[in-house]
Amino acid sequence: MLLRLEQFWSDQGCVLLQPYSSEVGAGTFNPATFFRVLGPEPWKAAYVEPSRRPKDGRYGENPNRLQHFYQYQVVLKPSPPDVLEIYLESLRHIGIDLAKHDVRFVEDDWESPTLGAWGLGWEVWLDGQEITQFTYFQQSGGFDLEPISAEITYGIERIACYLQGVERIMDLRWSNDMRWDELFLRSEVEWSTFNFEQSDPGLLSELFEKFEKEAERLFKAGLVLPGYDCVIKCSHLFNLLEARGAISVTERVGTIARVRKLARRAAGAYLKQREEMGYPLLKGAAPGGAVALPETPRG
Amino acid sequence: MAETLLLEIGCEELPAGVIDPALLALESSAREGLKSARMAFRSLRAAGTPRRLALIVEGVADRQEEQLREVMGPAVRVGFDANGSPTNAARGFAKGAGVPVESLTRVTTPKGEYLLARVHDTGKPSREVLPALLAAWIKGLAFPKTMHWNSTGRFSRPVRWIVALLGNDVLPVQAFGIEAGRRTRGHRTIAPVWFDIASPERYAAELLTHGVVVDRGERRARVSELVREAAASCGGTAVPDPELVDEVTNLVEWPEAVLGRFEERFLALPRPVVVTAMRAHQRYFAVEAESARLLPHYVAIRNGRGEGAQSIRRGTEMVLRARLEDARFYWENDRKVGLEGKVRELSGIVWHEKLGSIHDRTLRLERLAGELARAIAPKSVGVVTRAAHLCKADLATEMIRSGKEFAALEGIVGAEYAAAQGEAAEVVSAIRDHIRPQGPDDPLPESVEGTLLALADRLDVIVGGFRAGLEVSGSQDPYGLRRAGNGIVRILLEKGIRLDVEAQARWLGSLYDQAGIPEGLSGFVEFWVQRVANGLEGRGVPYDTSAAVLAVRPGDPLDALARAKAIEEIRQTTDFEGLMIGYRRVANILKTASPEDIAGSDQPLAERAEAFGDKVESDLHLATKIARQAVETHLQAQAPDYPAILRHLLELRPTIDRFFEAVMVMSDDVSARRRRLGLLEAVRQTFIRIAEFSALPIAPGQKSV
């Protein structure tokens, strides 16, 4: 399935990238999305991203909720006019017969308060199950976006369940002779235990503060990408603290605001850097990005 | 010849909630637009689905109605020269108006004689006028949230095609960089193709053959019927949920029902939890038996038809099982700990950094609710205190803390846990009640105990909010202080409970003092007065009367309402003027006096009548003393007779008049001056036991603005 997605989006002109090397809650945190959607340069990329959501751990007992799962992330900038049709085509390409399923685009205003990013779009449902998050990015790092990017985030395990006709992620065949539970169950149990019971809130808070300071120091030194890595770390540490129940409702708001402030600085620094570099990816394209022409009707 | 107009705005999937408002807006802008463009039509209606907003206008006239207009031109003396020949000014005007210069007539105005053109406007053909109108209607649609998808404008979701037909012809409409045509798209999975609409009359029928029920009402009826049938097929009825029917109607272009099932073991979960798991995200309809007991079935509405019902049912079952599994996970873990344990865990949850934990809050609620119960319903002290102890415990449960759909069940789920661990029924219902009312139209708490707890809970939010320095400004109410205040006023007025909220707030403040939480913002009284004023306004009390009664003793809304009603009553009569003149004479002269003169007068009513030299003085002294005693006696009553109090005040009038006729108040003799001013101040004090009358106009029935 992943191979087919890679082939499909490669044919659509996407750069195929690899996962980022730091713990993230979603592929959006990967610099290939967070930074690349900023500014006028066009961008098309696709990659797998392991996503960690400490709070969602269920010790491997819930058939489709995990604290570690995979996303397949596609970013298209600018968003093509027939982007939804292309997306549906990608589902057919991986073997989903749309006529035999209930495909639904359910309103979802996506927001990442820590990244200062938001967009409008949908959860895509296949028979009541959310399989994809589709977002037209409006802001990232607090900056208005132009041109607008479309972000498509496939939930790999859930789609795979459909394709393999199994009801629990644990029963997924990951290869011809390996099942998901054989590969990941132990890890899910251990991480759930760590996230909910064993993580050290004191240490996590201390690390949060240190990475926050380090991010500020690096931004001052003009190092955008290393600084942003610290922001990613802060965000993950925040998620761990929250899963541990170590953050109150009011602290939560304040802590999120601290991460958002850093993300904003990162975005501002990146925009400045690209401008100074003369927007190398613009190449022949008109400044401000090509305006999408109306869709040519396809039969 | 009259023709039918069709406009279809083709979109990517619109949010269910915006469709109905957008269709209404489209209808009304079309109705007004056609009217002001003088274009007759027979009927007009909007239709729509998540992927299209459409407008069908039947019997559109082929041109604008003709019209006779009169246009004023230059003054006659400018328009004609001395010889009576038209000047360039007159020629220019006539040309501009499109009439021959000879046809200009004259009209006399206060400013002199002017030229007037009578213009016969024959109107333009509809197909010339309509394109601009249609484009304006499209652009004029407003949504609560809009987005960009390219640089052509904002809409709820991207607009991808536009159909604009008048009769069989395409109208040249342009919007969002798209040229209108006759091509539309069928249902995403039933007929994922572009096809042409031959004529507006064929629109609905052709869409139907492409898997789209475009009329919203028709689709809604189908959804209701499908849900009913499916529920009946497993021997139950769908739990009535008109809002969900509305929403589901606007999530699909072609509805079909899928009946699903979940394992019976999940029925051991509380009903609100099970229904929420089905309803909140999945939009499934719950099914119950005649006994109102839930059945392990649900109805899901699919957007599509044909093959696949099996796999869809399996898919929906799987996702519902995961949600119910989550709920069961929370429910069992929480019950292992029990509510007492959860109450202890509340000390780990910060309410606000300046105000301590939710556990601190719980301790305050226990004391405050107990205090209220002692004052209002002494028999309920035990139940209220127990309910106060447990009412916030659900905030520590995993069911609520998960942040999942069940988090909306705060209070409700707390009551379920309390019931499950065998708390008394009164305690359970008080917990369920204490979160009510959530908004101005929400139901109030039912039980006495729940009412008291709801009052305590809201008062703590407000007093705590002020201590923490949470400002309420403009339309912002991020911490719900205003909502809490309005809730208290509503409860007290609708339930007829007398409570001096200001005094309770002071008492509660002393608990904060004991905990070492310092005073924060001032302005509680202003805030509270505004809440009560809103409550009184909702009951038809005019602004000035409400300001007058709330200027004194605003703490008790029910009492303020009684005083306002008495004043409103007397304001309709001629007595009012007498009352007001008496008060004004007293108040006006006091206003001109220096503060030392009034301050120097010491409690004149306590003095004996002999202290007052003049007979008119001692008369006023006596009359005031009697009136004051009567007023105070009335005020002791549970429900004071305010009309009677006002009559006592009215009776002071002749004595006041005689006093002013006979005595020179501002005498040069300091001691006489101070004595008289002191006496008048005592009169004023008696009046303002009821209201600050200076906020009111004198004349009866007259409302000040």
Interface residues (C-beta under 8 A of the other chain):
Chain A: K55 R58 E61 N62 P63 N64 R65 P78 S79 P81 L84 L88 D97 L98 A99 K100 H101 D102 V103 R104 F105 V106 E107 D109 G119 L120 W122 L126 D127 G128 Q129 Y136 Q138 L145 E146 P147 I148 C161 Y162 E167 G245 S248 V249 T250 E251 G288 V291 A292 L293 P294 E295 P297 R298 G299
Chain B: E12 E13 L14 P15 A16 G17 P50 K145 M147 H148 W149 N150 S151 T152 R157 P158 R160 W161 G177 I178 E179 R183 R188 T189 I190 P192 V193 W194 L251 V252 V258 Q282 Y284 A300 R302 N303 G304 G306 E307 G308 S311 I312 R314 G315 T316 M318 V319 L320 R321 A322 E325 D326 F329 G348 I349 V350 W351 H352 E353 R401 S402 G403
